[in-house]
Amino acid sequence: MIRSLFSGASGMKNHQIRMDVIGNNVANVNTTGFKGSRANFQDVLYQTVRYPSAGENNVGGINPSQVGLGVMVSSITNNTGQGGLQNTGRSLDLAVNGNGWFVLSTNGDSVDGTGLTNERYTREGIFYIDNVGNLVNSSGYNLCDTSGAPIKIDASASGVATINISKDGYISYTLLDGTKNDNAFQIGLAMFPNQDGLEREGLNIYKISPTSGVVVPGGNPYGEPNAGGYGEIDSGFLEMSNVDLTDEFVSMITTQRGYQANARTVTTSDQILEELLNIKR
């Protein structure tokens, strides 16, 4: 069979993967803290039809003649750039304006930035105070302070009346019985040598991977918001998805046309084979 059949088929398969990535981006255009992805292509093996030779004895050199064998997805990269901020007015809706990731513990134990099994990271800042005073996200994971310890507000005797979170990440609150606690905790933020290498786990959650590296030392062990290159914490705001619909629709059009072109390559190759088979008739 002719090589173009398989080259065209590889183009169709990999353009479908690219369309899957685009579809996921568009589906999450309103997902809080979502970071878009992009599929990247690379060519694959080449079959050498004629080998190169150097010029000698008044005979010029000959360039190599090679036929490519299609395309493949080289990587699906994350775009971890800043998303726009939306005002919600809710104290426990938090947005990181700048660098850094919220630190989560999945089981209520402390984390240390080295990739423990209970250690996760997110840019989604929707938090709640549960029935025993833990500050948790929508999945029930504990938000951690700069030391990596889960933040627990002592509300066993009385509920929380008011809570305020500064741009530096300090949490101050007043209980219903009038007890005040100023700067009781400081929210920790994490940065990585390669944040694009974080592994997605779904539910707006990321975890450390071999390519992301462990948390950059920036505190105890996590960084303090609004200091040392870490972003500030904006209470009453949420970070929106960083997906740009204009870019996604342009990519969708080019992907569709690329798929059609590769499909045409397959059908044209089939017509050539048909002509070849008809020679015997």
HELIX and SHEET records of a PDB file:
HELIX    1   1 ARG A    3  ALA A   27  1                                  25    
HELIX    2   2 GLN A  195  GLY A  197  5                                   3    
HELIX    3   3 LEU A  245  ASN A  278  1                                  34    
SHEET    1   A 2 SER A  37  ASP A  43  0                                        
SHEET    2   A 2 VAL A  71  ASN A  78 -1                                        
SHEET    1   B 2 TYR A  46  ARG A  50  0                                        
SHEET    2   B 2 SER A  65  GLY A  68 -1                                        
SHEET    1   C 2 LEU A  85  ASN A  87  0                                        
SHEET    2   C 2 PHE A 237  GLU A 239 -1                                        
SHEET    1   D 2 LEU A  94  ASN A  97  0                                        
SHEET    2   D 2 GLU A 232  SER A 235 -1                                        
SHEET    1   E 3 GLU A 119  THR A 122  0                                        
SHEET    2   E 3 TRP A 101  SER A 105 -1                                        
SHEET    3   E 3 ASN A 142  LEU A 143 -1                                        
SHEET    1   F 3 GLU A 119  THR A 122  0                                        
SHEET    2   F 3 TRP A 101  SER A 105 -1                                        
SHEET    3   F 3 LEU A 189  ALA A 190 -1                                        
SHEET    1   G 2 PHE A 127  ILE A 129  0                                        
SHEET    2   G 2 LEU A 135  ASN A 137 -1                                        
SHEET    1   H 3 VAL A 160  ILE A 165  0                                        
SHEET    2   H 3 TYR A 170  LEU A 175 -1                                        
SHEET    3   H 3 LYS A 180  GLN A 186 -1                                        
SHEET    1   I 2 GLU A 199  GLY A 202  0                                        
SHEET    2   I 2 ILE A 205  LYS A 207 -1                                        
END                                                                             
